[in-house]
């Protein structure tokens, strides 16, 4: 019985502690509960704000990365197109001397039959690649696309005009592959159309041999024309003198014979 009593005494303190805890729980008021709920709600609001800020930051990062990728793709496509144009321009530029030979052969009538057909097919294929020839007699002179190898004064033109094309120019789209070699005429108040040509710049023989040869031929023709005019003037003057002498010789006997006729009449 003593042991049972001792065990009962030992069991009492826990009962007192449990009663104390129960009393503490019962001591919570409505204000305490509302305050605790308010604290929990504030913490939840703070968490939501943090999440929203993080979401906005990640959204801005995504937009920036997307824009950078779009710009990168456009830049790559632009560089790829430019590289293709440069490669095409290099190939076409290497074929320009061949086109010059074809033009000279066509001018001399050597492109007949199958050779003419092959030349036309080559020109058409290069044209489809974007190659464009320019430089026609009568075009206004443009220093951006024309290279003047001869310069002269000529009446009847309104401004600097290409009066002869020594070599055609070529371009690929907006890219100039080679300027056209031309002779340029400017307005002149002189009445004589055959004004002496004044070279504006000396052409390189290796660069434009046809232009130098054309200038030499023009100079020879001008000298020959001047000599012919001088000979014509001299021959006309000699014929005039002979005609006057013959007229005077015919008039002299007529004057001598007139008095004799009058004496016989008397």
Phi, psi and omega in degrees: 000325178296320179296320180295323179293320179295320178295323179293322178295322179293332183278348182292315183305316177302324178295322178295320178296319179296321178295324179294318179295319178298324178292326179293319179294324181289341181283347178296133180256174179295324180296322179295318180296316180295322179295318178296319178295321178296319178297318178296320178295320178297319178296321178295319178297319178297320179295320178296318179297319178297317179296319178297317178297319178296318179297316179297319179296315179294326177295317177297320178298318180295317178297319179295317180294321178296316179296319178297322179293318178298315178297320179297317180295318177296319180296320179295317178296319179295317178294323178295316178295319179295320178296320177296319179295320179295319178295317178296318179297321179296318179293315181295322180295327178289341180266357182298319176300326177295318178295324177297317178296321178295321178296317179295320178295322178293322179295326180271002177076025181269351181265081179237151176071220184298325181297320177296322179294319179295319179297319179295320178296321178296315180297319179295320179295319179291326178295322178295333177282356178106003180287132182228127177268147177213166182110092181232144178301128182102352178290145173297141182288128178234111183295346179286330183235352180245146174240115184278124176250352176211147183220135181208162176263138183209128175286154177095002177249144183277336181196184178305121186229143176280112181262349177203144180243111179279328181207132182289151175258162182221150176214156178240100186065238177269357183268126179276119178273321181199133177285160178272137176272121186224160168258135189246138175240139178243159181300144179220144178272353180289140182286336185283125181286333184270068177281143180296138181283133178251112181295129179281321179209143180286129180274143178289126182301323180288332184275319183220072180294329181293324180294317180295318180296321179296321179294320179296318179296319179296320179295318178296319179296321179295318178296318180296320179295321179295317178297320180296320178295322179294317179296320179297319179295319179295317180294322178296321179294320180294318179296323179295317179296317180297320180294319178295320179295318179296321179295319178294322180294324179288325181287329183296309179298327180295321179292323179291326183280340184293316179296323180298321179296324181291323179295318179297325181294324177294000000 
